[in-house]
């Protein structure tokens, strides 16, 4: 059996946001090691989005260059539209193009209602959601002109529910909708858009009240090694590669396991009567409504609609 050829990124230009530490650093190092010219973006703020420091971005660039790669640092914040635009403009000015955008930057501000206030929500959305939106939007015209691009967004299984992390889960859920919708308009342009949900131990929260749920110092050496950020980066690199034909998917990666996260629907209960179903009808058929047997995974909103309302168009 022939070995899989090495997947390289020679002559490709990649932007990785939040690349000064943790997951972003791992993504940047791997892409650079495979030949990409990498823009290491990091504002250098705390895990909660405060302060700034040019050191992390420059340190990663030094590491890449020392290994024989090509990289430049960018310390614009992705928390503003202007920062995102400056990031992309600087990339194109430096390298003439942008092929890959890895939207990785994020913050975590632990709080639940009612303590999770407007500031908590807005700062979280600024980095996770608006940062992804504005950086991708700024890169989009360049990718369209090239007829080529790869966009990776970063969601989280934290969206499934985690105490005291409400704004984070809200932002990550929004990114799944962003990814799925954007993918519909992108493939015809040669641009593929996918989402990764990492499972990894990164730097702990700097909040005095709430550390990461799982931290490396609670693990033995083997488990800590499995949870290293380097075990997420191969999935991101594959989604960023020109040979990858995947579009609009959510992939989970970490601890040396890789999988697909999909959104499924149950067939549910169909009321065969002519009148308006009663509340009691819903209650009486609840087990059928939530029964997972025969669930389906729609390819998009129109596919879901065709299935959900198929009884209205028999024979269609």
Secondary structure as UniProt FT lines:
FT   TURN            10..11
FT   STRAND          13..17
FT   TURN            18..20
FT   HELIX           22..33
FT   TURN            34..35
FT   STRAND          37..41
FT   TURN            47..48
FT   HELIX           55..66
FT   TURN            67..68
FT   STRAND          70..74
FT   TURN            78..79
FT   HELIX           81..95
FT   STRAND          100..102
FT   TURN            113..115
FT   HELIX           118..125
FT   HELIX           126..130
FT   HELIX           131..146
FT   STRAND          149..155
FT   HELIX           157..160
FT   TURN            163..164
FT   HELIX           166..186
FT   HELIX           187..189
FT   STRAND          191..198
FT   HELIX           216..218
FT   HELIX           221..226
FT   HELIX           230..240
FT   TURN            242..243
FT   STRAND          250..254
FT   TURN            255..256
FT   STRAND          257..261
FT   HELIX           279..284
FT   HELIX           286..290
FT   TURN            293..294
FT   HELIX           301..308
FT   HELIX           310..312
FT   TURN            314..315
//
